[in-house]
Amino acid sequence: MSITIPANISVEQTSKSRIQDVNFNSLQFGTVFTDHMFCCDFKDGKWQDARIVPFGPMTISPAAKVFHYGQAVFEGMKAYKDENGGVFMFRPDENFRRINKSSKRLAIPEFPEDLFFGALHRMLEMDKDWIKPGLGNSLYIRPFAIATQVGVSASAANEYRFYIILSPAQAYYTGEVKVVFSEHYSRAADGGVGFAKAAGNYGAQFYPTNLAKEKGFNQVIWTDSHTHEYLEEAGTMNIFFRIDDTLLTAPTSDRILDGVTRKSLLKLADYLGINAEVKRVRVDEIKQAHREGRLMEIFGAGTAAVISPISAFSHGDETFDLPVLEDSYASMFKQKLMDIQYNRSEDPFNWRHQVC
C-alpha cells in the first residue's frame, strides 16, 4: 500500500508533549491519549477542513444529532513497533472498509481513502514515540464519525465530523475471563445494525453485562434473538470453540461483526492445517461437548483483546470450568499472530503494513 499525504491536511503540532507525564508500565486501556488528533468536517455535501491538531476537548452543540439519534460509528485498530523502531499496522485496509460499511448503514457519508490513510500515517509519524516496543505494547487507534448538525428533528444529519485519536495500550484483559451464555438479552436482531461498529450496539450491552459482572463474570456471549439457542459473539470479541481438535465459530451475518482478528485466525487455521468450521453453534452442543470431555477450550478474538482464553462459562444454573492446556490453540494462535504484527516472523499473507 503506497501512501501519499494529501496536501489538504493541515498540521498544527503541540507546543509541549505530555509523554513525559505518562507511566507506560501502568496503563489503563483507553484512558491515556497521545499529543495529536485528526478532525475533518462534512459540510455542503463534501468532506473538508482536514486537520491534525493538538489533542484536546471539542466544542459541540447539545442539540447535535449524535446525542439524540445516535448517528455514531467507530473502528478499533492498532500500531506496533518492532525491535528496530519500525512502526507497523495490521490489515488497516479491512478497518477502513468496515468503518465505511458501518457509516453507510447509519446514513453517514463514507470517508475518503486518501484522507484516512494520509492522516493516519502522518499522525503515527508525529506520535511514534508513544508506541513502545515489546510484545503486548501497542498504540490503539480509534477512528470515529459523529453527526454534528444542530437540530432535534428525527432525520439523518447533513453535517458530520470524522476523528482519529490514538491511545497507548497494553493487555485489554488480564487474569481469567469468565463468561455467561445469554438466555434473555440479545446484542442484535435480523435486519439491524449488529454487523456495524455502531456506538449504540455497545451502549445496549452494558446493562446485561453489568448483571453478569455482579455474578462474578467478565463478559456475555450473546445468543440469537429468536430462540437463544445459538451462540454468536461476545461484547468485545468474536468467539471460537474447540471441540476435540476442531475449531467452531459462528458465521457473520447482519447480527455479527466481521472481525478482522476473527478472519485472520480462520486464515491462519487453514494455513496451519487446523480444521475450522464456520457454522451456527448451539448452546446445547457446547454443554454436551463439555460433559463428554471433548470441549477443549473457548477463546475470544478481537483487536483490543487480541486473543483471550475463557476459563469458565455459565448457562442456566450451571457453571462449566474449562481445562488449562499447555498446548492450547489460543496461545499458539496468539503467538503466531503477534509475531506477524510485531515484525518478528515472515508474513505469508501480506497483512503487515509498514508506516515508518
Secondary structure, DSSP 8 states (H G I E B T S, - for coil): ------TT-EE---SS--GGG--TTS--TTS---SEEEEEEEETTEEEEEEEEES------TTBHHHHH--EEE--EEEEE-TTS-EEEESHHHHHHHHHHHHHHTT-----HHHHHHHHHHHHHHTGGGS--STT-EEEEEEEEEE--B--SSS--S-EEEEEEEEEE--S--S-EEEEE-SS--S--TTSSTTS-BHHHHHTTHHHHHHHHHTT-SEEEEE-TTTS-EEEEESSSEEEEEETTEEEE----SSS---HHHHHHHHHHHHHT--EEES-EEHHHHHHHHHTT-EEEEEEEETTTEEEEEEEEEETTEEEE----TT-HHHHHHHHHHHHHTTSS--TT--EEE--
